[in-house]
C-alpha cells in the first residue's frame, strides 16, 4: 500500500465543532478519536468485525426514496442509484430534505458509504441512520459531502443493521433537488 502524502484537515464552517474531516484524494475520513454517539441498537457490543468490504445492495434489497423528479420513475427512478450506469441517475423532486431507505434481506455490517452526486445538485450535510428488525432508526453518523461530480467515500463506524436511511439535507440546489449517479453501501453480510 502506497503511503498517503496529501493529508489535510478541513475546517469548513457550519459543520459543527465536534466533527472535523480529513481529506485524502476525495475520501473523507473521520478525525482520530472521534466517537459518534451510538444507540443501544448500535452499541459497541454489536459492532462488526474488520472483514473485507463488499457492495451490500443486491436484487433482494428493497429501496424507497423521498421523491422522483416529475414522478418520472423511468428516467429518474431509484433503480438508477444501483445500476452502475454512468448515464443514469436518481433525480429527486424539490423539497427541504431528500432520503433513501434500504431494507436488506439479511443483517449487514456497514463500513463505508459511497455517493456520486451531480455537481450543483448535492447536499451539504447527510445523516446515516440504521436499525435492526422492527426497532426505530438510530443515528449512526453525520457526513458532509462536497459539491462536485466525484465518487465520495464516507467511513461509517461499523454497525450491524438490516435497514438504513440516508438523509440529504441542505441541498446545494436552490429548490432542494438532489441528483445521485451512484449510491453504494460497503461492508459485510452477516450469516
N, C-alpha and C positions, 0 to 999 in steps of 0.2 A: 504494500500500500504506500503510495506516494505521500510525503509529508504535506500537511496543509500550510501554505505560506500566507495566503491572503485572508487573514482573520481580522475582522474589525468589529467593534461594538457600535451598534446603532443606538442613538439616544433620542429618537424622534419624539416630539411632544405628543401628548394626547394618548399615549399608550399605557398609562398607569405607572406608578412609581415602583410597584413590586415586580413588574415584568420588563426585562431587557432582553433583546435578542442579539445573537451573534450571526453575522452573515458570512458564508463561505461559498463562493461561486453560486449564488442564488439559493442556497439552502439555509433556512433559518434554524438555528439551534438555541435551545434554552440555556440561559446562564447557569453555570455550575452552581449547585447548591439551591437552585430554585425548586421549591416544593409546592406544587399546586395543591389546593385542598381537595381531598377525595372523600366521597361519601362512604358510608359503611358498605354499600354495594360494591364499591371500587376500592376497598381498603387494601393496604399492603398485603394482607393475608391472602387476597385473591389476585394478586398481580401475577403476570405471566412470566415465563422463563425467557431466555435470550436466544431462542432458536432462530434459524434463518427466516427472513420475512418473505411472504408471497402475497400476490394480489388475492384479496378475500372475497371480492364481489364475483358471484357465479350466477349461472342462469336461474338458480332457485332463490336468489336474493330478491326480496320484494322491495321495491323502491317507490317513494312518493315524493312529490315536490310541491312547493307552495303555490306555484303558478306557472303558466306557459304563455309566452307572448301571443296575444290574439287567439288563445286556445288552439293554436296550430301545432298539435302534437306530432303530426307527420314531419314537419320541417324543424321544429324546435323542442321536441319532447324529451322526457327524461331518459329514454333509451340511448340518446346520443352522449350521455355522460360516460358511458361504459363501452362504446362500440369501437374504440381505438382508431377512429377515422378522423384524420386531421381536418376534414372538410365539414364536419357536422358538429353541432353544439346544442346544449340546453340553453334556452334564452328565456329568462323569467319575464313576467309582466311587471308593471311598476308596482311599488309598494315600499313601506318603511323597512321591511326586512324580508329576506327570502330564506328558504330552508330546503334541505334534502333529508329524508328519513330512509334508513336502510335497515331492513329486518332480515337477518341471516338465518339460514336453515339449521345452524348449529352454533354453539358457543365459539367465540373467537377471541384472540389476544391481539389487540391493536397496538402497533408500534409506530406507524407513520401514516400521515395523510398527505396525498399529493393532489394538487389542483393546478389546472392551467386555465386562467381567465383570458378573456379578450381585453386588452388594454383599454381603459376608459369605461369598462363595464365590470369592474371588480368590486371588492369590498375592502374597507379599511380595517375591519375587525370581524373576526369569526369566533364561533364558540362550538366546541365539540362536546356533546353530551352522550351518555350511554346508559344502558340498563340491562338487567338480566330478567328473563321471564316477564312477569306482569308488574315488576317494580317500576316506580316512577323514574323518569330520566334524571340523571345527576350530572353536573358539570364535570368533565374530565380536564379540559384545558381551553384557554382562550388563545387565539393565534392572530397574527397581524400580517395579512398578505400585502405584497407590493402591487402597485397598479401597472402591470406590464403583461406581456404575452408569454413569459417563460413558465415552464413547469416548475412549480414551487413545492418544496418538501417541508413538512412541519412534523417534527418529532412529537410523539404522543407518549405521556407517561403510561407504561404498559398497563392495560386494563382489560379484564375479562368480561365480555358483554355478548349479547346476541341482538341488540338493537342500538343503532347510532342515529343521532340527529346532528347535522352540520347546519349551523345558522350563520347567515351572512348579514351583517349589519353595517350601517354607514356606507352605503354604496357610493362609488365614485361617480356614477351616472346621476344627473340631476333628478331624474324620475324614479330612481331606486331600482333600475333594472340590473340584473347580473347575467353575464354570459360566461358559460364554462364549457371548455372543449374536452377536458379530461378530469375525472374525479376517481382517485384510486385510494383504496384503504389497504394498507400493507400490514402484515403480521402473520400469525399462525392460527390455523384451525385447531380447535380442541377436539379430542377424541372422546 
